[in-house]
Amino acid sequence: MSFDIVYLADRPDCIDACAAWAYGRWGVQKADSSLAKVQEYFAICAQKEALPLTLLAINRDAGLPIGMASLWPHDGDDWPDKTPWIAAVYTLYRYRGQGIARNLIDRALREAKRFDIKTIYLKSGSAARMYQKFGFHEIDNRPSRTAAAGYKTLLYKMV
């Protein structure tokens, strides 16, 4: 299966898909979140020359989105002094294990360089090993507010 990485700005028809993925994965577990709020934020992410921005993996055969990754000024309020972030990294389940997230992260890191970003953060739980392969290092962790008991949210930093 082949795919291209594009800006959400070039595929604004995919804003609702991004919002649905993000809300379904992370937003439904937050009392102050709503699908409408998430849609509004991804509409803002549909740009190329400033943060926040979102990248999409598009299936070449179907022309449909199969994954996303974003660069955001903030990702929640757990670490308000840390900025910017790689956030909302998501791959549709049936496409996982095919390098899509890896390619999205690689492109997000190139975008960060384009903006002359020297330090970038991300939060992770189950995908921690993947991010460590990119050179991210754990700098903090705390119990997750949106996952099962005992699950940790790890804060990573890449310089």
C-alpha positions as CSV (number, residue, x, y, z in Angstrom):
1,M,0.0,0.0,0.0
2,S,1.4,3.4,-1.0
3,F,0.6,6.7,0.6
4,D,1.6,10.4,0.4
5,I,2.2,12.9,3.2
6,V,0.3,16.2,2.6
7,Y,-0.7,19.2,4.5
8,L,-4.2,19.3,5.9
9,A,-4.3,22.7,4.3
10,D,-4.2,21.0,0.9
11,R,-7.0,18.6,1.9
12,P,-9.5,20.7,4.0
13,D,-12.1,18.1,3.1
14,C,-10.3,15.9,5.7
15,I,-10.8,18.2,8.7
16,D,-13.8,16.2,9.9
17,A,-11.9,12.9,9.6
18,C,-9.0,14.3,11.7
19,A,-11.4,15.7,14.3
20,A,-13.3,12.4,14.5
21,W,-10.1,10.4,15.0
22,A,-8.7,12.8,17.7
23,Y,-12.0,13.1,19.5
24,G,-12.7,9.4,19.4
25,R,-9.2,8.6,20.6
26,W,-8.5,11.3,23.2
27,G,-11.4,13.8,23.4
28,V,-14.2,11.6,24.6
29,Q,-12.3,11.0,27.8
30,K,-12.2,14.8,28.7
31,A,-15.3,16.5,30.2
32,D,-14.5,19.8,28.6
33,S,-14.1,18.4,25.1
34,S,-16.6,18.1,22.2
35,L,-16.4,17.0,18.6
36,A,-17.3,20.6,17.6
37,K,-14.4,22.0,19.5
38,V,-12.0,19.5,18.0
39,Q,-13.3,20.3,14.5
40,E,-12.7,24.0,15.1
41,Y,-9.1,23.3,16.2
42,F,-8.4,21.1,13.2
43,A,-9.8,23.9,10.9
44,I,-7.1,26.1,12.4
45,C,-4.5,23.4,11.8
46,A,-5.3,23.5,8.1
47,Q,-2.3,25.8,7.3
48,K,1.3,25.6,6.2
49,E,3.1,28.6,7.4
50,A,2.5,28.6,11.1
51,L,1.6,26.4,14.1
52,P,-0.7,24.6,14.6
53,L,-0.5,22.5,11.5
54,T,-1.5,19.0,10.6
55,L,0.0,16.5,8.2
56,L,-2.0,13.7,6.6
57,A,-1.1,10.3,5.2
58,I,-3.3,9.8,2.1
59,N,-3.8,6.4,0.6
60,R,-2.7,6.8,-3.1
61,D,-5.2,4.2,-4.4
62,A,-8.3,5.5,-2.5
63,G,-7.3,9.1,-2.1
64,L,-8.5,9.0,1.5
65,P,-6.8,9.8,4.7
66,I,-5.3,7.0,6.7
67,G,-3.2,8.8,9.3
68,M,-2.2,12.2,10.7
69,A,0.3,14.0,12.9
70,S,0.3,17.6,14.0
71,L,2.7,20.3,15.3
72,W,0.9,22.2,18.0
73,P,2.0,25.1,20.3
74,H,0.6,23.1,23.3
75,D,-0.8,19.6,23.8
76,G,-3.1,19.9,26.9
77,D,-2.3,21.7,30.1
78,D,-0.1,19.2,31.9
79,W,3.1,21.0,30.9
80,P,2.1,24.6,30.0
81,D,5.7,25.7,29.9
82,K,6.7,23.3,27.2
83,T,6.3,24.2,23.5
84,P,5.9,23.2,20.7
85,W,4.6,19.6,20.5
86,I,4.2,16.8,18.1
87,A,0.6,15.8,18.8
88,A,-2.4,13.9,17.5
89,V,-0.4,11.1,15.9
90,Y,-2.9,8.6,14.6
91,T,-3.1,5.8,12.1
92,L,-6.2,3.9,11.2
93,Y,-6.1,0.5,12.8
94,R,-6.0,-1.6,9.6
95,Y,-3.0,0.4,8.3
96,R,-0.9,0.2,11.4
97,G,2.5,-1.5,11.2
98,Q,3.2,-0.2,7.7
99,G,5.4,2.7,8.6
100,I,2.8,5.4,8.3
101,A,3.3,6.9,11.8
102,R,7.0,6.7,11.3
103,N,6.8,8.7,8.0
104,L,4.4,11.2,9.6
105,I,6.7,11.8,12.5
106,D,9.7,12.1,10.2
107,R,7.9,14.7,8.1
108,A,6.7,16.6,11.3
109,L,10.3,16.8,12.4
110,R,11.3,18.2,9.1
111,E,8.5,20.8,9.4
112,A,9.8,21.7,12.8
113,K,13.3,22.3,11.3
114,R,11.6,24.5,8.6
115,F,10.3,26.7,11.5
116,D,13.7,26.7,13.1
117,I,12.4,24.8,16.1
118,K,15.3,23.4,18.1
119,T,13.4,21.6,20.9
120,I,10.1,19.7,20.4
121,Y,8.0,17.7,22.9
122,L,5.5,14.9,22.7
123,K,3.4,12.9,25.1
124,S,3.3,9.1,24.7
125,G,2.1,6.0,26.4
126,S,2.0,2.9,24.3
127,A,4.0,4.3,21.4
128,A,7.0,5.2,23.5
129,R,9.4,2.9,21.8
130,M,8.7,4.3,18.4
131,Y,9.5,7.8,19.6
132,Q,12.7,6.7,21.3
133,K,13.8,5.5,17.8
134,F,13.6,9.1,16.6
135,G,15.9,10.3,19.5
136,F,13.2,11.5,21.9
137,H,14.1,11.0,25.6
138,E,11.8,10.7,28.5
139,I,12.0,13.8,30.8
140,D,8.9,13.3,32.9
141,N,6.0,11.0,33.5
142,R,2.8,11.0,35.5
143,P,-0.4,8.9,35.8
144,S,-2.6,9.3,32.8
145,R,-5.9,11.0,33.3
146,T,-7.4,9.5,30.2
147,A,-6.3,5.8,30.3
148,A,-6.5,2.8,32.4
149,A,-5.3,2.8,36.0
150,G,-1.5,2.4,36.2
151,Y,-1.0,3.8,32.7
152,K,1.6,6.6,32.5
153,T,1.7,9.6,30.3
154,L,5.4,10.1,29.4
155,L,6.8,13.4,28.3
156,Y,9.6,13.2,25.7
157,K,11.9,15.9,24.5
158,M,14.0,16.0,21.4
159,V,16.8,18.5,20.9
